Amino acid sequence: MTLWSCLLRNSLKCDVHRIADVDFCISLGGDGTVLHLTSLFVEDTPLPPVISFSMGTLGFLTPFDAGDFKPCLGRVLAANQDPVFCTLRTRKRCEVYWEGQLQRVHHVLNECLIDRGASPNMVTLEAYVDGHHITTVQADGLIIATPSGSTAYSLSAGGPMVAPSVPGTLLTPIAPHSLSFRPLVVPESSEIEIHLPPSARSHARASFDGRHTLRMLRDSSIRCTTSLCALPMINMGYLDRDWYEGIVQKLKWNVPIRETDAADIAAFTSRSLLRNKGVDTRNISPVGKTADTVSDPAQSDVIGPIGKNTISNDELHPEQKTDGSQQELPDKVTAGTAQSKL
């Protein structure tokens, strides 16, 4: 069995003719390393399984920690005894045409991007799905993304997050001219064609997983279909469990504010209101704690914690005089009185 380790995007020198002999790939890095690895398989032939160890920053395609490489690799190599989970990541076959002639073919794991490039003008594109014209795009660009790419550039442009096992393709506009132009999800089996009309004000630019950048001339088009062979990615859990954990842990998707954080925010807000009222907040005790006893009489009017009353019991419950009347409260404004007025 041939093992192939992809360490750095720019340091790997490979023989394209030997790629067919690779049985297993090990990726050390981030998502960009995985994208570079898949770009080396230029033909639409079966791809070897890939295990990716995280050494980058975010990493939706790198579920394994580099420090646990020994047990992880041992489990993969013993897959005949203990099954290993795997997800087939859909790729897109992107064919570039100019004047009806096929110019290039690229396979992408994340997205095909068509944008305005260096032109200050919006790009005008004609979008077709299964041979039917669906809309004319007037925007800074258009993203044709796979479910794997839904958490990449498409997400930054306002597109939805789609689980890897969902068979679909995303069409996400970049800064569209029309506010009603929302992202669209079409079936995975649909053929998508993006055409730059001869009447376009300027040329466009296309890139494939951030690579192979080319200039789209007028009357050129890009046709995107689903590649025959997907990328087998080894997972830690079954189905899309790794993906759900990733969007929660790495993107903090729908993570509620903790109660302690909420208390800190409330304390900060309350102190700000007190400062706006001209109250000295330097000696305020933390939220939920009792104010320390102050021995200095000059500092006896220190404001206590928000929601706490620091007035002494003698002030709150004045003793009865011998004649039955109550003692008069002091004229000064105490901390508790200031809080009640606020």
LINKA-V349682 format. One record per backbone hydrogen bond with DSSP energy under -1.0 kcal/mol. NH is the residue of the N-H (numbers start at 1). CO is the residue of the C=O. Records with the same first field share a line. If there is no record, write none. Layout:
# LINKA-V349682
NH=CO ; CO
This chain:
# LINKA-V349682
4=24
6=26
18=15
21=18
22=19
23=2
24=2
25=49
26=4
27=51
28=6
29=53
34=30
35=31
36=32
37=33
38=34
39=35
40=37
41=38
42=40
45=43
50=232
51=25
53=27
54=64
55=29
64=52
66=54
68=65
69=66
72=68
73=69
74=70
75=71
76=72
77=73
79=76
81=78
82=78
87=233
89=231
92=108
93=225
94=106
95=223
96=104
97=221
98=101
99=219
101=98
103=96
104=96
106=94
108=92
112=144
113=207
114=142
115=205
116=140
119=116
123=139
125=137
126=195
127=135
128=193
129=132
130=191
132=129
134=127
135=127
137=125
139=123
140=174
142=114
143=172
144=112
145=170
146=110
150=147
152=149
156=152
157=153
158=155
159=154
166=163
168=166
169=186
170=145
171=184
172=143
174=141
177=138
181=178
182=180
184=171
186=169
188=167
190=187
192=224
193=128
194=222
195=126
196=220
200=197
204=216
205=115
206=214
207=113
208=211
209=111
211=208
214=206
216=204
219=196
220=217
221=97
222=194
223=95
224=192
225=93
227=91
231=89
233=87
234=50
235=85
241=238
244=240
245=241
246=242
247=243
248=244
249=245
250=246
253=247
255=252
262=258
263=259
264=260
265=261
266=262
267=263
268=264
269=265
270=266
271=267
272=268
273=269
274=270
275=271
276=272
277=273
278=275
279=274
284=281
289=286
299=296
300=297
308=305
316=312
317=313
321=325
324=321
338=334
339=335
340=336
341=337
342=338
